[in-house]
């Protein structure tokens, strides 16, 4: 028996490859499926099952493409309704894979169709669970993402409580836990940075598995502090439920080199968004006017999903040399399939063609501190709510990047703003969006709050009331 976790940091997502006696099961695959096919072929094995734990909301799964290419059976729990052929596994059903078996456990709560897969070894011993978004390390899945359901989040949270206590907690402490996500995912509140654990440790440390916890207490604690889901979540879930265009076709169309004239013409006539995915230092130095920055070197796909509200938006790319296919792939992982091509030769080609270039003023934290002491300046802190509440500069306006579209009316185009995040990535994203909307007097603070804290500018720090 062979188990391999294929973890994708940008999505904080774990897919799984299980092999026994020449047969393979893939759990929650990514959109680009060739990696699984190649791995099975190298091991002289055949993919038999594609096991989906639920309709994923934070990424588009590769289950449909993988089934087309391999003939493998797509398996969901029996509550799943799809527009393509699947095997609906009943609660307790056993799937044979070589010399091992996989038991399907219906675990509704995160979503109504959620299941957990219990892997048993050659001797029939419970070995591991692939818990999807039902159980994370340190947390459980948020119960507010069900699509087209008449159930409330309280209803689903109650189901999750029952699922955990009747299906998962009775399992032995030495059972390995392979969750679908780790820290950084928006599918839970407080996920561990670890991506593999054991059930016994979770019973001791995971707040949601406390033995003395009532259902009412569970519902309250699980729902407390959940931020609204990113807008693309529901759209991805529908794509996973209804189907999508083949990834190979998306890549062929999107990984298309365009000369500056053609690139500009498409941008003007197709209302295409120019998305610059280079490192932020390159964007700050020079970029195409009105282009939006979201760099590949950060949490690219989640920020694309959070900020580009139209999932069918035509997109043109400005990419580092050799990164065009990666950019198209990572866009497709969250359902942005309408990439029309990339600027061949990059910014250098754009400049040689005599096209206009823009830049963003960026200063060090030390220079920012000097200006802040000498003048009454406007500061935008674009970090998340929890980061801002923990500690922030006095007089800084909280302007969370997550909700930038809803906050435009709180700032003035005639004023100058100094923008910072934690380290410099999100502030450049925010500045690019503001510049594209006519805010031209912006200054980025390089190094973000991490660098600002090293200056002597006054900060406000949250103090827990229990310590007063």
C-alpha positions, 0 to 999 in steps of 0.5 A: 500500500502506498499513500502520497499527499500532493500538497499545493501551498497556494491553495493550502490543499491536499490531494491524495494518491493511494495505490495497492496491487496496481490499482489507484484511487485519487482523492480530491484532485487538482484541475491539472490531472496529468501529474496523477496519470504520469504517477500511475503510469510510472508505477505500472498502475491503473487509476480505478477511482476518483474520490471526491469528499464533497463539492469543493468551493475553494478550487475547481477539482480535476475529477471530470477531466481525470475520468475522461482521460482514464475511464476511472469512476468518480465517487461522491456520497449518495447526497450528491447531485451532478450533471455528469456520471458518478457512482453515489456511494452509500453510507458504509459502502466498501470500495475495493482497491487492490489488497486494501479497502476504502469504507465510505462514511457519510459525514454531512455538516460542512456540506450536505454531501460531505463524506470521509473515506476510511482506508483499511490495510491488507489485514482489514485494520483501520489505517487512515481517514481522508476527511475532506473538510469535515475534520481539519487538524485543529479545526473543522469545516465551516458549515455555511457553504452548502449550495442551493440548500434550504438548510441553515448554517445552524442546521449543518453545524448540528449535522457536523456535530453528529457526524464527528461524534458518530463516525469519526470520534469512535475510530481508534486513536492511531488512525491517521488523519489526512485533511483536505486543507491546512493553514491558509485555507478559508474553509475553516477558522484556525487550521494547523500548519501541519498537514498530516496528524493522528486522530488521538491527538485531535481528540485531545487538542481540537476544540470541536472534538471535546467529549463534554461539548453539547451540540448547542455549544458546538454550533455556537463555537463553530459559527463564531467568528466565521468571515463571509466566504470569498465571492468565488466559492459558490461559483467554484462549487457550481462548476464542480457540481455541473461540469466545466471545459477541459483543462487542456483546452483552457491551457491551449487558449490561455498560454498564447503569446501576443505581440504588444499591438495585438495585446493592446487591441484585445485589451481595448476591444474585449474589455480584458483585464490586464493582470500582472503576475510578476514580483511586486518589486517589478510591478512597482518599478514599471507596469502597464497603466491600469493593470492589476497586480496579483503576484504568483509569488503570493497567495495568487489563486485565492486573491484572484478569486476574492478580488475579480468578481466576474469569473468569466472575465477575459484576462490578459497576462503580464508574466515573468519569462517562462511563467505563462503556463503556470499563471494560466493553470493557477487561474484555472484552479479557481475557475478563471478560464477565460485567459486570452493570452500573455504579453510576449517579451513582457514589459521590455517588448511593451516599451520597445513598441513605444507604449506608455509605462506607469509606476508606483511610488514605494518608500522604506518604513524609515522614510515613511516614519519621517514623513508621518512625524513631519506631516498629518498623513493618511494611512491605509492598513489593508491587512485582515481584520484580525491582524489590524485588531491585534496591532496597528498604527495610531490613526491608520484607517482599516481598509481590508483588501478582502473588502476593497470593492465595498470600501471605495466610498470611504476614501477620497481621490483628491487625497494622498494615501500611504498603503501598507499590509504585513509584508508588502504583497497585499499593499501593492495589490490594493494600490494597483486596484485603486490606481486603476480606479483613478486614485493616483496619489498613492505611496506603498510602504515596502516591507509593510507592518513588519518593517514599520514596527521596527520604527518608533511610530506609535501603535495601538495593541489589542489587550485581551479583557481577561488580562486587565 
